[in-house]
């Protein structure tokens, strides 16, 4: 396990679908993201005390819940470091199709802050229901009005044409959240960690991104 993900999700040799990494100049199968990915200025600047937009997308839907957290880029990127700075969700959860300027829909998010790690931190439920390979209906009500083309055969296959449900994807859809950037967060360079703990598989998906936090300016 690595807080910034493992290339291919496992040590070599590569596994089956979803557990393979095609080696690049940046990493090879089994490399830890926190070790091989070098810091770089991303151009993403957050203001302490403001809300920051983040999003993620699903390829294979395994249910469960997720959290965002921060660690200073100068520190080892460990769970211990990320556990010190879990970020709070604010505003409405949103679905978005077609990228940053695409169609959006606000949805009612489900959040949990009891029995979580770190203690008292908030996790969000993955709002996209899975149909599963042997189901004739989604595991819970989809958060949007579904497409007429959304059928059990397609929703449980890789050729998913549903808008907001399915075992795979939907591929053109993002789950968008707003995070509160703590007002007392010291300015500097940070690593944003995303952790998704799956419900329907014994998997934890993780990734990291570089962000810069600046102090607010007052006129």
C-alpha positions as CSV (number, residue, x, y, z in Angstrom):
1,X,0.0,0.0,0.0
2,X,1.1,3.5,-0.8
3,X,-0.6,6.8,0.0
4,X,-0.1,8.0,-3.6
5,X,-0.9,4.7,-5.3
6,X,1.1,1.7,-6.6
7,X,1.8,1.4,-10.4
8,X,-0.4,-1.5,-11.5
9,X,-1.8,-1.9,-8.0
10,X,0.6,-4.7,-7.0
11,X,4.3,-5.8,-7.0
12,X,5.6,-7.5,-10.1
13,X,4.6,-9.7,-11.9
14,X,1.6,-7.9,-13.3
15,X,-1.8,-9.4,-12.6
16,X,-4.9,-9.6,-14.6
17,X,-7.2,-6.7,-15.8
18,X,-6.7,-3.7,-13.5
19,X,-3.5,-5.0,-12.0
20,X,-1.2,-4.1,-14.9
21,X,1.1,-1.2,-15.5
22,X,2.8,-0.6,-18.8
23,X,6.3,0.6,-17.8
24,X,7.1,4.2,-18.7
25,X,10.1,6.6,-18.1
26,X,8.2,7.7,-14.9
27,X,7.5,4.3,-13.2
28,X,7.4,0.5,-13.6
29,X,5.1,-2.2,-12.2
30,X,4.9,-2.1,-8.4
31,X,6.5,1.4,-8.0
32,X,5.2,3.5,-5.1
33,X,3.8,6.8,-6.3
34,X,5.2,8.6,-3.2
35,X,8.7,7.5,-4.1
36,X,8.9,7.9,-7.9
37,X,6.7,10.9,-8.7
38,X,8.7,14.0,-8.3
39,X,7.2,17.3,-7.0
40,X,6.3,19.7,-9.8
41,X,4.4,23.0,-9.9
42,X,0.9,22.2,-11.1
43,X,-0.4,25.7,-11.4
44,X,-3.2,24.8,-8.9
45,X,-3.3,27.5,-6.2
46,X,-5.6,27.3,-3.3
47,X,-6.3,30.2,-0.9
48,X,-6.4,29.4,2.9
49,X,-9.9,29.8,4.2
50,X,-11.6,29.3,0.8
51,X,-13.4,26.4,-0.9
52,X,-11.5,24.4,-3.5
53,X,-13.1,22.3,-6.3
54,X,-11.9,18.7,-6.8
55,X,-13.2,15.9,-8.9
56,X,-12.6,12.3,-9.7
57,X,-14.0,9.8,-12.2
58,X,-14.8,6.0,-12.1
59,X,-13.5,3.4,-14.5
60,X,-14.6,0.3,-12.6
61,X,-17.2,0.9,-9.9
62,X,-16.6,-0.8,-6.6
63,X,-18.8,1.4,-4.3
64,X,-17.4,2.5,-1.0
65,X,-16.3,5.9,0.1
66,X,-13.6,8.4,-0.4
67,X,-11.7,11.2,1.3
68,X,-9.3,14.0,0.4
69,X,-6.4,15.1,2.6
70,X,-3.2,17.2,2.5
71,X,0.5,16.6,3.4
72,X,3.3,19.2,3.0
73,X,5.4,18.3,0.0
74,X,8.5,18.5,2.2
75,X,7.3,15.7,4.4
76,X,7.3,11.9,3.7
77,X,4.0,11.1,2.0
78,X,2.8,8.6,4.5
79,X,-0.7,7.8,5.9
80,X,0.5,9.3,9.2
81,X,1.2,12.7,7.5
82,X,-2.1,12.6,5.5
83,X,-4.1,11.7,8.6
84,X,-3.1,15.0,10.2
85,X,-4.9,17.1,7.6
86,X,-8.1,15.5,6.4
87,X,-10.2,18.1,4.4
88,X,-13.9,18.8,5.1
89,X,-16.5,18.7,2.4
90,X,-18.6,21.9,2.0
91,X,-21.5,22.8,-0.3
92,X,-23.2,20.3,-2.6
93,X,-21.8,17.2,-4.2
94,X,-22.2,17.5,-8.0
95,X,-22.0,15.4,-11.1
96,X,-20.5,16.8,-14.3
97,X,-20.6,15.5,-17.8
98,X,-18.3,16.8,-20.6
99,X,-15.5,18.4,-18.6
100,X,-15.1,21.7,-16.8
101,X,-17.6,23.6,-18.9
102,X,-20.0,20.7,-19.3
103,X,-23.4,19.9,-17.9
104,X,-23.7,19.8,-14.1
105,X,-26.2,18.4,-11.6
106,X,-26.2,19.1,-7.8
107,X,-26.9,15.9,-5.8
108,X,-27.4,15.2,-2.2
109,X,-24.2,13.7,-0.8
110,X,-23.9,11.1,1.9
111,X,-21.2,11.8,4.5
112,X,-19.9,9.8,7.5
113,X,-17.8,11.2,10.3
114,X,-18.3,8.5,13.0
115,X,-16.1,5.5,13.2
116,X,-13.8,6.9,10.5
117,X,-10.0,7.2,10.2
118,X,-8.6,9.6,11.2
119,X,-11.1,9.9,14.1
120,X,-13.8,12.5,13.5
121,X,-12.8,13.0,9.8
122,X,-15.4,13.0,7.1
123,X,-15.7,10.5,4.3
124,X,-18.1,10.8,1.3
125,X,-20.1,7.9,-0.2
126,X,-19.5,7.1,-3.8
127,X,-22.8,8.3,-5.2
128,X,-22.8,6.1,-8.3
129,X,-24.7,2.8,-7.8
130,X,-23.3,-0.4,-9.3
131,X,-25.6,-2.8,-11.2
132,X,-23.2,-5.8,-10.8
133,X,-22.8,-8.6,-13.2
134,X,-25.8,-10.5,-12.0
135,X,-28.3,-7.7,-11.1
136,X,-31.3,-6.4,-12.9
137,X,-31.4,-3.1,-11.0
138,X,-28.9,-0.7,-9.5
139,X,-27.8,-1.2,-5.9
140,X,-29.6,2.0,-4.9
141,X,-31.5,4.8,-6.7
142,X,-29.3,6.6,-9.3
143,X,-28.7,10.3,-8.4
144,X,-29.8,11.5,-11.8
145,X,-32.6,10.8,-14.3
146,X,-31.2,7.8,-16.2
147,X,-30.9,7.5,-19.9
148,X,-33.5,5.3,-21.7
149,X,-30.5,3.3,-23.0
150,X,-29.5,2.3,-19.5
151,X,-30.4,-1.4,-19.2
152,X,-29.1,-4.1,-17.0
153,X,-27.2,-5.7,-19.9
154,X,-25.3,-2.5,-20.7
155,X,-25.0,-1.2,-17.1
156,X,-23.2,-4.3,-16.1
157,X,-20.9,-4.3,-19.1
158,X,-18.0,-2.2,-20.2
159,X,-20.1,-0.6,-22.9
160,X,-22.0,1.3,-20.3
161,X,-24.5,3.9,-21.7
162,X,-26.0,4.9,-18.4
163,X,-25.6,8.5,-17.2
164,X,-25.0,8.0,-13.5
165,X,-25.0,4.2,-12.7
166,X,-23.3,1.1,-13.7
167,X,-20.6,-1.5,-13.0
168,X,-18.2,0.4,-15.4
169,X,-17.9,4.2,-15.6
170,X,-19.9,6.1,-16.6
171,X,-16.9,7.3,-18.5
172,X,-17.9,10.9,-19.4
173,X,-18.9,11.7,-15.8
174,X,-17.0,13.3,-12.9
175,X,-17.9,13.4,-9.2
176,X,-17.2,17.0,-8.1
177,X,-16.8,18.2,-4.5
178,X,-15.9,21.4,-2.8
179,X,-13.3,21.2,0.0
180,X,-12.7,23.7,2.8
181,X,-9.1,24.8,2.8
182,X,-8.3,25.5,6.5
183,X,-7.8,29.2,7.3
184,X,-4.9,28.4,9.6
185,X,-3.1,26.3,7.0
186,X,0.4,27.7,6.5
187,X,1.2,28.9,3.0
188,X,3.4,26.5,1.0
189,X,3.5,23.6,-1.4
190,X,1.4,20.5,-0.5
191,X,0.4,17.2,-1.9
192,X,-3.3,16.5,-2.2
193,X,-4.1,12.8,-1.4
194,X,-7.2,11.1,-2.7
195,X,-8.2,7.8,-1.1
196,X,-11.1,5.6,-2.2
197,X,-11.8,2.6,0.1
198,X,-13.9,0.1,-1.9
199,X,-16.9,-1.7,-0.6
200,X,-17.3,-4.4,-3.2
201,X,-13.7,-5.4,-3.4
202,X,-10.7,-5.6,-1.0
203,X,-9.1,-2.6,-2.7
204,X,-7.9,0.9,-1.8
205,X,-7.4,3.3,-4.7
206,X,-5.1,6.3,-4.1
207,X,-3.6,9.1,-6.0
208,X,-1.8,12.4,-5.4
209,X,-1.6,15.8,-6.9
210,X,0.5,19.0,-6.2
211,X,-1.2,22.1,-5.0
212,X,0.1,25.4,-3.6
213,X,-1.6,27.1,-0.7
214,X,-1.4,30.9,-0.4
215,X,-2.6,33.3,2.3
216,X,-5.7,35.3,1.6
217,X,-5.3,38.9,0.5
218,X,-7.5,41.6,1.9
219,X,-8.3,44.9,0.2
